[in-house]
């Protein structure tokens, strides 16, 4: 359905008065005392409400392995490009 009448500025602004964003609530982690957004897992120690939810050592090892693999791919890509440039005589 199409709105046929113009909304005045005051009516529009009254409607939009509830659209404001609220600042996220930040608390400290019970375990490591780092700042954490409420109702989320601590990204430093992996605990939520006193329980270990994420094994951070395994997560860090996985991330390092992924970065190492990406580094090898980048080196292989670079070597391939150098080889290609050498072939073309650049």
PyMOL Python script that loads the backbone (N, CA, C, O; Angstrom):
from pymol import cmd

cmd.read_pdbstr("""\
ATOM      1  N   UNK A   1       0.834  -1.169   0.000  1.00  0.00           N
ATOM      2  CA  UNK A   1       0.000   0.000   0.000  1.00  0.00           C
ATOM      3  C   UNK A   1       0.886   1.242   0.000  1.00  0.00           C
ATOM      4  O   UNK A   1       1.900   1.283   0.698  1.00  0.00           O
ATOM      5  N   UNK A   2       0.522   2.216  -0.751  1.00  0.00           N
ATOM      6  CA  UNK A   2       1.294   3.434  -0.897  1.00  0.00           C
ATOM      7  C   UNK A   2       0.805   4.476   0.106  1.00  0.00           C
ATOM      8  O   UNK A   2      -0.397   4.677   0.273  1.00  0.00           O
ATOM      9  N   UNK A   3       1.752   5.131   0.768  1.00  0.00           N
ATOM     10  CA  UNK A   3       1.391   6.200   1.687  1.00  0.00           C
ATOM     11  C   UNK A   3       1.073   7.436   0.856  1.00  0.00           C
ATOM     12  O   UNK A   3       1.888   7.864   0.038  1.00  0.00           O
ATOM     13  N   UNK A   4      -0.098   8.005   1.060  1.00  0.00           N
ATOM     14  CA  UNK A   4      -0.533   9.109   0.214  1.00  0.00           C
ATOM     15  C   UNK A   4      -0.298  10.468   0.824  1.00  0.00           C
ATOM     16  O   UNK A   4      -0.333  11.471   0.111  1.00  0.00           O
ATOM     17  N   UNK A   5      -0.061  10.537   2.117  1.00  0.00           N
ATOM     18  CA  UNK A   5       0.109  11.843   2.747  1.00  0.00           C
ATOM     19  C   UNK A   5       1.526  11.999   3.256  1.00  0.00           C
ATOM     20  O   UNK A   5       2.156  11.041   3.704  1.00  0.00           O
ATOM     21  N   UNK A   6       2.010  13.218   3.178  1.00  0.00           N
ATOM     22  CA  UNK A   6       3.358  13.527   3.629  1.00  0.00           C
ATOM     23  C   UNK A   6       3.418  13.470   5.156  1.00  0.00           C
ATOM     24  O   UNK A   6       2.497  13.915   5.842  1.00  0.00           O
ATOM     25  N   UNK A   7       4.515  12.916   5.675  1.00  0.00           N
ATOM     26  CA  UNK A   7       4.736  12.904   7.116  1.00  0.00           C
ATOM     27  C   UNK A   7       5.462  14.190   7.489  1.00  0.00           C
ATOM     28  O   UNK A   7       6.449  14.546   6.843  1.00  0.00           O
ATOM     29  N   UNK A   8       5.008  14.874   8.488  1.00  0.00           N
ATOM     30  CA  UNK A   8       5.693  16.081   8.930  1.00  0.00           C
ATOM     31  C   UNK A   8       7.006  15.708   9.599  1.00  0.00           C
ATOM     32  O   UNK A   8       7.216  14.560   9.991  1.00  0.00           O
ATOM     33  N   UNK A   9       7.887  16.697   9.725  1.00  0.00           N
ATOM     34  CA  UNK A   9       9.188  16.451  10.356  1.00  0.00           C
ATOM     35  C   UNK A   9       9.017  15.959  11.784  1.00  0.00           C
ATOM     36  O   UNK A   9       9.723  15.053  12.228  1.00  0.00           O
ATOM     37  N   UNK A  10       8.075  16.563  12.499  1.00  0.00           N
ATOM     38  CA  UNK A  10       7.908  16.178  13.901  1.00  0.00           C
ATOM     39  C   UNK A  10       7.420  14.741  14.037  1.00  0.00           C
ATOM     40  O   UNK A  10       7.874  14.019  14.924  1.00  0.00           O
ATOM     41  N   UNK A  11       6.511  14.319  13.182  1.00  0.00           N
ATOM     42  CA  UNK A  11       6.023  12.934  13.247  1.00  0.00           C
ATOM     43  C   UNK A  11       7.136  11.954  12.862  1.00  0.00           C
ATOM     44  O   UNK A  11       7.301  10.901  13.478  1.00  0.00           O
ATOM     45  N   UNK A  12       7.883  12.323  11.841  1.00  0.00           N
ATOM     46  CA  UNK A  12       8.991  11.464  11.413  1.00  0.00           C
ATOM     47  C   UNK A  12      10.024  11.341  12.533  1.00  0.00           C
ATOM     48  O   UNK A  12      10.492  10.243  12.835  1.00  0.00           O
ATOM     49  N   UNK A  13      10.372  12.455  13.137  1.00  0.00           N
ATOM     50  CA  UNK A  13      11.392  12.448  14.200  1.00  0.00           C
ATOM     51  C   UNK A  13      10.888  11.755  15.454  1.00  0.00           C
ATOM     52  O   UNK A  13      11.661  11.103  16.157  1.00  0.00           O
ATOM     53  N   UNK A  14       9.599  11.888  15.742  1.00  0.00           N
ATOM     54  CA  UNK A  14       9.024  11.167  16.885  1.00  0.00           C
ATOM     55  C   UNK A  14       9.125   9.662  16.660  1.00  0.00           C
ATOM     56  O   UNK A  14       9.438   8.918  17.590  1.00  0.00           O
ATOM     57  N   UNK A  15       8.868   9.218  15.469  1.00  0.00           N
ATOM     58  CA  UNK A  15       8.953   7.796  15.160  1.00  0.00           C
ATOM     59  C   UNK A  15      10.400   7.313  15.281  1.00  0.00           C
ATOM     60  O   UNK A  15      10.665   6.216  15.774  1.00  0.00           O
ATOM     61  N   UNK A  16      11.323   8.151  14.822  1.00  0.00           N
ATOM     62  CA  UNK A  16      12.741   7.765  14.823  1.00  0.00           C
ATOM     63  C   UNK A  16      13.407   7.940  16.189  1.00  0.00           C
ATOM     64  O   UNK A  16      14.573   7.578  16.348  1.00  0.00           O
ATOM     65  N   UNK A  17      12.708   8.476  17.158  1.00  0.00           N
ATOM     66  CA  UNK A  17      13.306   8.708  18.472  1.00  0.00           C
ATOM     67  C   UNK A  17      13.706   7.404  19.153  1.00  0.00           C
ATOM     68  O   UNK A  17      14.526   7.425  20.071  1.00  0.00           O
ATOM     69  N   UNK A  18      13.155   6.281  18.732  1.00  0.00           N
ATOM     70  CA  UNK A  18      13.465   4.979  19.318  1.00  0.00           C
ATOM     71  C   UNK A  18      14.539   4.225  18.535  1.00  0.00           C
ATOM     72  O   UNK A  18      14.852   3.081  18.863  1.00  0.00           O
ATOM     73  N   UNK A  19      15.103   4.854  17.508  1.00  0.00           N
ATOM     74  CA  UNK A  19      16.086   4.182  16.656  1.00  0.00           C
ATOM     75  C   UNK A  19      17.523   4.345  17.142  1.00  0.00           C
ATOM     76  O   UNK A  19      18.450   3.853  16.498  1.00  0.00           O
ATOM     77  N   UNK A  20      17.716   5.016  18.248  1.00  0.00           N
ATOM     78  CA  UNK A  20      19.068   5.277  18.740  1.00  0.00           C
ATOM     79  C   UNK A  20      19.764   3.976  19.127  1.00  0.00           C
ATOM     80  O   UNK A  20      19.136   3.048  19.636  1.00  0.00           O
ATOM     81  N   UNK A  21      21.068   3.923  18.878  1.00  0.00           N
ATOM     82  CA  UNK A  21      21.869   2.762  19.246  1.00  0.00           C
ATOM     83  C   UNK A  21      22.349   2.915  20.680  1.00  0.00           C
ATOM     84  O   UNK A  21      22.674   4.015  21.126  1.00  0.00           O
ATOM     85  N   UNK A  22      22.389   1.808  21.388  1.00  0.00           N
ATOM     86  CA  UNK A  22      22.887   1.842  22.756  1.00  0.00           C
ATOM     87  C   UNK A  22      24.323   1.336  22.789  1.00  0.00           C
ATOM     88  O   UNK A  22      24.715   0.494  21.981  1.00  0.00           O
ATOM     89  N   UNK A  23      25.083   1.844  23.707  1.00  0.00           N
ATOM     90  CA  UNK A  23      26.476   1.451  23.847  1.00  0.00           C
ATOM     91  C   UNK A  23      26.544   0.050  24.448  1.00  0.00           C
ATOM     92  O   UNK A  23      25.785  -0.257  25.368  1.00  0.00           O
ATOM     93  N   UNK A  24      27.447  -0.816  23.943  1.00  0.00           N
ATOM     94  CA  UNK A  24      27.522  -2.174  24.502  1.00  0.00           C
ATOM     95  C   UNK A  24      28.006  -2.158  25.944  1.00  0.00           C
ATOM     96  O   UNK A  24      28.883  -1.375  26.307  1.00  0.00           O
ATOM     97  N   UNK A  25      27.432  -3.022  26.755  1.00  0.00           N
ATOM     98  CA  UNK A  25      27.826  -3.121  28.161  1.00  0.00           C
ATOM     99  C   UNK A  25      29.112  -3.934  28.261  1.00  0.00           C
ATOM    100  O   UNK A  25      29.199  -5.047  27.743  1.00  0.00           O
ATOM    101  N   UNK A  26      30.098  -3.367  28.925  1.00  0.00           N
ATOM    102  CA  UNK A  26      31.388  -4.036  29.060  1.00  0.00           C
ATOM    103  C   UNK A  26      31.626  -4.339  30.539  1.00  0.00           C
ATOM    104  O   UNK A  26      31.467  -3.476  31.401  1.00  0.00           O
ATOM    105  N   UNK A  27      32.009  -5.577  30.806  1.00  0.00           N
ATOM    106  CA  UNK A  27      32.346  -6.000  32.161  1.00  0.00           C
ATOM    107  C   UNK A  27      33.751  -6.590  32.148  1.00  0.00           C
ATOM    108  O   UNK A  27      34.405  -6.602  31.105  1.00  0.00           O
ATOM    109  N   UNK A  28      34.216  -7.070  33.275  1.00  0.00           N
ATOM    110  CA  UNK A  28      35.524  -7.715  33.331  1.00  0.00           C
ATOM    111  C   UNK A  28      35.328  -9.226  33.459  1.00  0.00           C
ATOM    112  O   UNK A  28      34.379  -9.694  34.087  1.00  0.00           O
ATOM    113  N   UNK A  29      36.224  -9.955  32.863  1.00  0.00           N
ATOM    114  CA  UNK A  29      36.187 -11.416  32.932  1.00  0.00           C
ATOM    115  C   UNK A  29      36.485 -11.851  34.363  1.00  0.00           C
ATOM    116  O   UNK A  29      37.369 -11.292  35.011  1.00  0.00           O
ATOM    117  N   UNK A  30      35.750 -12.844  34.855  1.00  0.00           N
ATOM    118  CA  UNK A  30      35.956 -13.335  36.217  1.00  0.00           C
ATOM    119  C   UNK A  30      37.297 -14.039  36.368  1.00  0.00           C
ATOM    120  O   UNK A  30      37.880 -14.065  37.451  1.00  0.00           O
ATOM    121  N   UNK A  31      37.780 -14.613  35.262  1.00  0.00           N
ATOM    122  CA  UNK A  31      39.002 -15.410  35.319  1.00  0.00           C
ATOM    123  C   UNK A  31      40.263 -14.565  35.089  1.00  0.00           C
ATOM    124  O   UNK A  31      41.180 -14.582  35.910  1.00  0.00           O
ATOM    125  N   UNK A  32      40.307 -13.829  33.972  1.00  0.00           N
ATOM    126  CA  UNK A  32      41.537 -13.124  33.613  1.00  0.00           C
ATOM    127  C   UNK A  32      41.465 -11.610  33.819  1.00  0.00           C
ATOM    128  O   UNK A  32      42.456 -10.912  33.607  1.00  0.00           O
ATOM    129  N   UNK A  33      40.313 -11.100  34.225  1.00  0.00           N
ATOM    130  CA  UNK A  33      40.110  -9.684  34.529  1.00  0.00           C
ATOM    131  C   UNK A  33      40.271  -8.757  33.322  1.00  0.00           C
ATOM    132  O   UNK A  33      40.530  -7.566  33.495  1.00  0.00           O
ATOM    133  N   UNK A  34      40.124  -9.276  32.118  1.00  0.00           N
ATOM    134  CA  UNK A  34      40.169  -8.453  30.902  1.00  0.00           C
ATOM    135  C   UNK A  34      38.761  -7.939  30.604  1.00  0.00           C
ATOM    136  O   UNK A  34      37.783  -8.577  30.994  1.00  0.00           O
ATOM    137  N   UNK A  35      38.635  -6.784  29.914  1.00  0.00           N
ATOM    138  CA  UNK A  35      37.300  -6.295  29.553  1.00  0.00           C
ATOM    139  C   UNK A  35      36.627  -7.205  28.523  1.00  0.00           C
ATOM    140  O   UNK A  35      37.257  -7.639  27.558  1.00  0.00           O
ATOM    141  N   UNK A  36      35.329  -7.490  28.742  1.00  0.00           N
ATOM    142  CA  UNK A  36      34.567  -8.399  27.882  1.00  0.00           C
ATOM    143  C   UNK A  36      33.180  -7.805  27.661  1.00  0.00           C
ATOM    144  O   UNK A  36      32.592  -7.238  28.582  1.00  0.00           O
ATOM    145  N   UNK A  37      32.658  -7.932  26.444  1.00  0.00           N
ATOM    146  CA  UNK A  37      31.274  -7.542  26.184  1.00  0.00           C
ATOM    147  C   UNK A  37      30.376  -8.539  26.896  1.00  0.00           C
ATOM    148  O   UNK A  37      30.633  -9.742  26.867  1.00  0.00           O
ATOM    149  N   UNK A  38      29.323  -8.044  27.535  1.00  0.00           N
ATOM    150  CA  UNK A  38      28.464  -8.922  28.334  1.00  0.00           C
ATOM    151  C   UNK A  38      27.823 -10.010  27.481  1.00  0.00           C
ATOM    152  O   UNK A  38      27.554  -9.808  26.296  1.00  0.00           O
ATOM    153  N   UNK A  39      27.585 -11.154  28.091  1.00  0.00           N
ATOM    154  CA  UNK A  39      26.922 -12.312  27.482  1.00  0.00           C
ATOM    155  C   UNK A  39      27.700 -12.885  26.295  1.00  0.00           C
ATOM    156  O   UNK A  39      27.109 -13.457  25.380  1.00  0.00           O
ATOM    157  N   UNK A  40      29.020 -12.730  26.314  1.00  0.00           N
ATOM    158  CA  UNK A  40      29.862 -13.343  25.284  1.00  0.00           C
ATOM    159  C   UNK A  40      31.042 -14.039  25.952  1.00  0.00           C
ATOM    160  O   UNK A  40      31.359 -13.773  27.111  1.00  0.00           O
ATOM    161  N   UNK A  41      31.676 -14.921  25.218  1.00  0.00           N
ATOM    162  CA  UNK A  41      32.841 -15.654  25.708  1.00  0.00           C
ATOM    163  C   UNK A  41      34.033 -14.704  25.747  1.00  0.00           C
ATOM    164  O   UNK A  41      34.188 -13.869  24.856  1.00  0.00           O
ATOM    165  N   UNK A  42      34.860 -14.823  26.753  1.00  0.00           N
ATOM    166  CA  UNK A  42      36.088 -14.032  26.849  1.00  0.00           C
ATOM    167  C   UNK A  42      37.045 -14.524  25.762  1.00  0.00           C
ATOM    168  O   UNK A  42      37.357 -15.713  25.693  1.00  0.00           O
ATOM    169  N   UNK A  43      37.508 -13.603  24.915  1.00  0.00           N
ATOM    170  CA  UNK A  43      38.392 -13.984  23.823  1.00  0.00           C
ATOM    171  C   UNK A  43      39.833 -14.170  24.286  1.00  0.00           C
ATOM    172  O   UNK A  43      40.676 -14.629  23.514  1.00  0.00           O
ATOM    173  N   UNK A  44      40.123 -13.823  25.528  1.00  0.00           N
ATOM    174  CA  UNK A  44      41.465 -13.988  26.054  1.00  0.00           C
ATOM    175  C   UNK A  44      41.662 -15.368  26.674  1.00  0.00           C
ATOM    176  O   UNK A  44      42.657 -16.040  26.400  1.00  0.00           O
ATOM    177  N   UNK A  45      40.701 -15.796  27.522  1.00  0.00           N
ATOM    178  CA  UNK A  45      40.864 -17.073  28.226  1.00  0.00           C
ATOM    179  C   UNK A  45      39.857 -18.139  27.778  1.00  0.00           C
ATOM    180  O   UNK A  45      40.030 -19.314  28.101  1.00  0.00           O
ATOM    181  N   UNK A  46      38.810 -17.753  27.042  1.00  0.00           N
ATOM    182  CA  UNK A  46      37.848 -18.721  26.521  1.00  0.00           C
ATOM    183  C   UNK A  46      36.811 -19.189  27.521  1.00  0.00           C
ATOM    184  O   UNK A  46      36.217 -20.251  27.338  1.00  0.00           O
ATOM    185  N   UNK A  47      36.577 -18.410  28.587  1.00  0.00           N
ATOM    186  CA  UNK A  47      35.602 -18.826  29.599  1.00  0.00           C
ATOM    187  C   UNK A  47      34.349 -17.974  29.517  1.00  0.00           C
ATOM    188  O   UNK A  47      34.398 -16.805  29.133  1.00  0.00           O
ATOM    189  N   UNK A  48      33.222 -18.576  29.885  1.00  0.00           N
ATOM    190  CA  UNK A  48      31.948 -17.877  29.970  1.00  0.00           C
ATOM    191  C   UNK A  48      31.241 -18.318  31.236  1.00  0.00           C
ATOM    192  O   UNK A  48      30.966 -19.505  31.415  1.00  0.00           O
ATOM    193  N   UNK A  49      30.947 -17.384  32.104  1.00  0.00           N
ATOM    194  CA  UNK A  49      30.278 -17.634  33.380  1.00  0.00           C
ATOM    195  C   UNK A  49      30.977 -18.721  34.200  1.00  0.00           C
ATOM    196  O   UNK A  49      30.322 -19.587  34.780  1.00  0.00           O
ATOM    197  N   UNK A  50      32.304 -18.667  34.242  1.00  0.00           N
ATOM    198  CA  UNK A  50      33.076 -19.580  35.071  1.00  0.00           C
ATOM    199  C   UNK A  50      33.353 -20.937  34.438  1.00  0.00           C
ATOM    200  O   UNK A  50      34.027 -21.769  35.045  1.00  0.00           O
ATOM    201  N   UNK A  51      32.848 -21.178  33.235  1.00  0.00           N
ATOM    202  CA  UNK A  51      33.089 -22.462  32.560  1.00  0.00           C
ATOM    203  C   UNK A  51      33.981 -22.260  31.341  1.00  0.00           C
ATOM    204  O   UNK A  51      33.851 -21.260  30.635  1.00  0.00           O
ATOM    205  N   UNK A  52      34.878 -23.196  31.095  1.00  0.00           N
ATOM    206  CA  UNK A  52      35.744 -23.128  29.925  1.00  0.00           C
ATOM    207  C   UNK A  52      34.945 -23.581  28.705  1.00  0.00           C
ATOM    208  O   UNK A  52      34.514 -24.731  28.620  1.00  0.00           O
ATOM    209  N   UNK A  53      34.758 -22.665  27.771  1.00  0.00           N
ATOM    210  CA  UNK A  53      33.943 -22.943  26.600  1.00  0.00           C
ATOM    211  C   UNK A  53      34.821 -23.183  25.371  1.00  0.00           C
ATOM    212  O   UNK A  53      34.516 -24.043  24.544  1.00  0.00           O
ATOM    213  N   UNK A  54      35.907 -22.423  25.255  1.00  0.00           N
ATOM    214  CA  UNK A  54      36.815 -22.540  24.121  1.00  0.00           C
ATOM    215  C   UNK A  54      38.197 -22.908  24.635  1.00  0.00           C
ATOM    216  O   UNK A  54      38.700 -22.295  25.578  1.00  0.00           O
ATOM    217  N   UNK A  55      38.813 -23.914  24.011  1.00  0.00           N
ATOM    218  CA  UNK A  55      40.188 -24.275  24.345  1.00  0.00           C
ATOM    219  C   UNK A  55      41.103 -23.322  23.572  1.00  0.00           C
ATOM    220  O   UNK A  55      41.376 -23.535  22.390  1.00  0.00           O
ATOM    221  N   UNK A  56      41.572 -22.270  24.249  1.00  0.00           N
ATOM    222  CA  UNK A  56      42.322 -21.212  23.576  1.00  0.00           C
ATOM    223  C   UNK A  56      43.679 -21.692  23.048  1.00  0.00           C
ATOM    224  O   UNK A  56      44.144 -21.197  22.022  1.00  0.00           O
ATOM    225  N   UNK A  57      44.318 -22.644  23.730  1.00  0.00           N
ATOM    226  CA  UNK A  57      45.596 -23.149  23.236  1.00  0.00           C
ATOM    227  C   UNK A  57      45.411 -23.816  21.876  1.00  0.00           C
ATOM    228  O   UNK A  57      46.207 -23.612  20.960  1.00  0.00           O
ATOM    229  N   UNK A  58      44.350 -24.617  21.756  1.00  0.00           N
ATOM    230  CA  UNK A  58      44.070 -25.288  20.488  1.00  0.00           C
ATOM    231  C   UNK A  58      43.686 -24.274  19.417  1.00  0.00           C
ATOM    232  O   UNK A  58      44.078 -24.416  18.259  1.00  0.00           O
ATOM    233  N   UNK A  59      42.919 -23.248  19.799  1.00  0.00           N
ATOM    234  CA  UNK A  59      42.497 -22.227  18.839  1.00  0.00           C
ATOM    235  C   UNK A  59      43.701 -21.445  18.320  1.00  0.00           C
ATOM    236  O   UNK A  59      43.780 -21.139  17.130  1.00  0.00           O
ATOM    237  N   UNK A  60      44.638 -21.123  19.213  1.00  0.00           N
ATOM    238  CA  UNK A  60      45.837 -20.389  18.799  1.00  0.00           C
ATOM    239  C   UNK A  60      46.706 -21.269  17.902  1.00  0.00           C
ATOM    240  O   UNK A  60      47.239 -20.795  16.898  1.00  0.00           O
ATOM    241  N   UNK A  61      46.853 -22.551  18.260  1.00  0.00           N
ATOM    242  CA  UNK A  61      47.639 -23.470  17.440  1.00  0.00           C
ATOM    243  C   UNK A  61      47.024 -23.606  16.046  1.00  0.00           C
ATOM    244  O   UNK A  61      47.743 -23.642  15.047  1.00  0.00           O
ATOM    245  N   UNK A  62      45.707 -23.682  15.983  1.00  0.00           N
ATOM    246  CA  UNK A  62      45.013 -23.798  14.702  1.00  0.00           C
ATOM    247  C   UNK A  62      45.242 -22.545  13.854  1.00  0.00           C
ATOM    248  O   UNK A  62      45.477 -22.640  12.650  1.00  0.00           O
ATOM    249  N   UNK A  63      45.173 -21.374  14.489  1.00  0.00           N
ATOM    250  CA  UNK A  63      45.373 -20.119  13.771  1.00  0.00           C
ATOM    251  C   UNK A  63      46.800 -20.015  13.240  1.00  0.00           C
ATOM    252  O   UNK A  63      47.013 -19.583  12.107  1.00  0.00           O
ATOM    253  N   UNK A  64      47.791 -20.417  14.068  1.00  0.00           N
ATOM    254  CA  UNK A  64      49.186 -20.383  13.636  1.00  0.00           C
ATOM    255  C   UNK A  64      49.425 -21.330  12.468  1.00  0.00           C
ATOM    256  O   UNK A  64      50.154 -21.001  11.533  1.00  0.00           O
ATOM    257  N   UNK A  65      48.805 -22.513  12.526  1.00  0.00           N
ATOM    258  CA  UNK A  65      48.939 -23.484  11.440  1.00  0.00           C
ATOM    259  C   UNK A  65      48.351 -22.920  10.154  1.00  0.00           C
ATOM    260  O   UNK A  65      48.918 -23.092   9.074  1.00  0.00           O
ATOM    261  N   UNK A  66      47.216 -22.247  10.275  1.00  0.00           N
ATOM    262  CA  UNK A  66      46.555 -21.657   9.113  1.00  0.00           C
ATOM    263  C   UNK A  66      47.422 -20.546   8.506  1.00  0.00           C
ATOM    264  O   UNK A  66      47.558 -20.453   7.287  1.00  0.00           O
ATOM    265  N   UNK A  67      48.007 -19.702   9.376  1.00  0.00           N
ATOM    266  CA  UNK A  67      48.868 -18.630   8.885  1.00  0.00           C
ATOM    267  C   UNK A  67      50.125 -19.190   8.228  1.00  0.00           C
ATOM    268  O   UNK A  67      50.594 -18.660   7.221  1.00  0.00           O
ATOM    269  N   UNK A  68      50.665 -20.259   8.797  1.00  0.00           N
ATOM    270  CA  UNK A  68      51.854 -20.889   8.230  1.00  0.00           C
ATOM    271  C   UNK A  68      51.547 -21.461   6.852  1.00  0.00           C
ATOM    272  O   UNK A  68      52.349 -21.344   5.925  1.00  0.00           O
ATOM    273  N   UNK A  69      50.371 -22.083   6.728  1.00  0.00           N
ATOM    274  CA  UNK A  69      49.952 -22.642   5.449  1.00  0.00           C
ATOM    275  C   UNK A  69      49.741 -21.531   4.423  1.00  0.00           C
ATOM    276  O   UNK A  69      50.125 -21.681   3.263  1.00  0.00           O
ATOM    277  N   UNK A  70      49.133 -20.415   4.839  1.00  0.00           N
ATOM    278  CA  UNK A  70      48.909 -19.284   3.946  1.00  0.00           C
ATOM    279  C   UNK A  70      50.238 -18.682   3.510  1.00  0.00           C
ATOM    280  O   UNK A  70      50.373 -18.243   2.368  1.00  0.00           O
ATOM    281  N   UNK A  71      51.222 -18.655   4.410  1.00  0.00           N
ATOM    282  CA  UNK A  71      52.546 -18.142   4.079  1.00  0.00           C
ATOM    283  C   UNK A  71      53.232 -18.996   3.032  1.00  0.00           C
ATOM    284  O   UNK A  71      53.893 -18.474   2.134  1.00  0.00           O
ATOM    285  N   UNK A  72      53.076 -20.318   3.143  1.00  0.00           N
ATOM    286  CA  UNK A  72      53.663 -21.224   2.155  1.00  0.00           C
ATOM    287  C   UNK A  72      53.008 -21.034   0.794  1.00  0.00           C
ATOM    288  O   UNK A  72      53.690 -21.034  -0.231  1.00  0.00           O
ATOM    289  N   UNK A  73      51.678 -20.871   0.779  1.00  0.00           N
ATOM    290  CA  UNK A  73      50.972 -20.638  -0.487  1.00  0.00           C
ATOM    291  C   UNK A  73      51.454 -19.349  -1.133  1.00  0.00           C
ATOM    292  O   UNK A  73      51.653 -19.291  -2.346  1.00  0.00           O
ATOM    293  N   UNK A  74      51.643 -18.310  -0.315  1.00  0.00           N
ATOM    294  CA  UNK A  74      52.080 -17.021  -0.825  1.00  0.00           C
ATOM    295  C   UNK A  74      53.480 -17.130  -1.425  1.00  0.00           C
ATOM    296  O   UNK A  74      53.760 -16.549  -2.473  1.00  0.00           O
ATOM    297  N   UNK A  75      54.363 -17.882  -0.749  1.00  0.00           N
ATOM    298  CA  UNK A  75      55.719 -18.076  -1.267  1.00  0.00           C
ATOM    299  C   UNK A  75      55.688 -18.841  -2.581  1.00  0.00           C
ATOM    300  O   UNK A  75      56.421 -18.505  -3.511  1.00  0.00           O
ATOM    301  N   UNK A  76      54.846 -19.866  -2.666  1.00  0.00           N
ATOM    302  CA  UNK A  76      54.739 -20.648  -3.896  1.00  0.00           C
ATOM    303  C   UNK A  76      54.208 -19.774  -5.027  1.00  0.00           C
ATOM    304  O   UNK A  76      54.674 -19.869  -6.162  1.00  0.00           O
ATOM    305  N   UNK A  77      53.238 -18.930  -4.718  1.00  0.00           N
ATOM    306  CA  UNK A  77      52.674 -18.029  -5.718  1.00  0.00           C
ATOM    307  C   UNK A  77      53.736 -17.035  -6.189  1.00  0.00           C
ATOM    308  O   UNK A  77      53.823 -16.726  -7.377  1.00  0.00           O
ATOM    309  N   UNK A  78      54.539 -16.538  -5.249  1.00  0.00           N
ATOM    310  CA  UNK A  78      55.588 -15.579  -5.570  1.00  0.00           C
ATOM    311  C   UNK A  78      56.659 -16.245  -6.446  1.00  0.00           C
ATOM    312  O   UNK A  78      57.120 -15.652  -7.421  1.00  0.00           O
ATOM    313  N   UNK A  79      57.056 -17.484  -6.096  1.00  0.00           N
ATOM    314  CA  UNK A  79      58.043 -18.220  -6.881  1.00  0.00           C
ATOM    315  C   UNK A  79      57.528 -18.461  -8.291  1.00  0.00           C
ATOM    316  O   UNK A  79      58.279 -18.341  -9.258  1.00  0.00           O
ATOM    317  N   UNK A  80      56.247 -18.799  -8.411  1.00  0.00           N
ATOM    318  CA  UNK A  80      55.641 -19.042  -9.727  1.00  0.00           C
ATOM    319  C   UNK A  80      55.666 -17.768 -10.558  1.00  0.00           C
ATOM    320  O   UNK A  80      55.957 -17.806 -11.753  1.00  0.00           O
ATOM    321  N   UNK A  81      55.361 -16.637  -9.925  1.00  0.00           N
ATOM    322  CA  UNK A  81      55.347 -15.359 -10.624  1.00  0.00           C
ATOM    323  C   UNK A  81      56.761 -14.988 -11.072  1.00  0.00           C
ATOM    324  O   UNK A  81      56.942 -14.514 -12.194  1.00  0.00           O
ATOM    325  N   UNK A  82      57.782 -15.199 -10.204  1.00  0.00           N
ATOM    326  CA  UNK A  82      59.165 -14.906 -10.556  1.00  0.00           C
ATOM    327  C   UNK A  82      59.620 -15.770 -11.728  1.00  0.00           C
ATOM    328  O   UNK A  82      60.316 -15.304 -12.631  1.00  0.00           O
ATOM    329  N   UNK A  83      59.213 -17.033 -11.696  1.00  0.00           N
ATOM    330  CA  UNK A  83      59.564 -17.949 -12.771  1.00  0.00           C
ATOM    331  C   UNK A  83      58.928 -17.496 -14.086  1.00  0.00           C
ATOM    332  O   UNK A  83      59.562 -17.545 -15.140  1.00  0.00           O
ATOM    333  N   UNK A  84      57.694 -17.064 -14.016  1.00  0.00           N
ATOM    334  CA  UNK A  84      56.966 -16.601 -15.190  1.00  0.00           C
ATOM    335  C   UNK A  84      57.632 -15.331 -15.762  1.00  0.00           C
ATOM    336  O   UNK A  84      57.792 -15.202 -16.976  1.00  0.00           O
ATOM    337  N   UNK A  85      58.018 -14.393 -14.869  1.00  0.00           N
ATOM    338  CA  UNK A  85      58.675 -13.156 -15.296  1.00  0.00           C
ATOM    339  C   UNK A  85      60.018 -13.473 -15.938  1.00  0.00           C
ATOM    340  O   UNK A  85      60.398 -12.846 -16.926  1.00  0.00           O
ATOM    341  N   UNK A  86      60.745 -14.453 -15.375  1.00  0.00           N
ATOM    342  CA  UNK A  86      62.053 -14.824 -15.916  1.00  0.00           C
ATOM    343  C   UNK A  86      61.899 -15.419 -17.313  1.00  0.00           C
ATOM    344  O   UNK A  86      62.709 -15.160 -18.203  1.00  0.00           O
ATOM    345  N   UNK A  87      60.854 -16.215 -17.492  1.00  0.00           N
ATOM    346  CA  UNK A  87      60.583 -16.825 -18.791  1.00  0.00           C
ATOM    347  C   UNK A  87      60.314 -15.778 -19.857  1.00  0.00           C
ATOM    348  O   UNK A  87      60.769 -15.904 -20.994  1.00  0.00           O
ATOM    349  N   UNK A  88      59.562 -14.730 -19.479  1.00  0.00           N
ATOM    350  CA  UNK A  88      59.188 -13.681 -20.427  1.00  0.00           C
ATOM    351  C   UNK A  88      60.339 -12.704 -20.667  1.00  0.00           C
ATOM    352  O   UNK A  88      60.270 -11.894 -21.592  1.00  0.00           O
ATOM    353  N   UNK A  89      61.388 -12.765 -19.859  1.00  0.00           N
ATOM    354  CA  UNK A  89      62.551 -11.904 -20.033  1.00  0.00           C
ATOM    355  C   UNK A  89      62.426 -10.567 -19.344  1.00  0.00           C
ATOM    356  O   UNK A  89      63.025  -9.591 -19.797  1.00  0.00           O
ATOM    357  N   UNK A  90      61.682 -10.488 -18.282  1.00  0.00           N
ATOM    358  CA  UNK A  90      61.533  -9.224 -17.550  1.00  0.00           C
ATOM    359  C   UNK A  90      62.611  -9.072 -16.521  1.00  0.00           C
ATOM    360  O   UNK A  90      62.646  -8.069 -15.807  1.00  0.00           O
TER     361      UNK A  90
END
""", "prot")
cmd.dss("prot")
cmd.show_as("cartoon", "prot")
cmd.util.cbc("prot")
cmd.orient("prot")
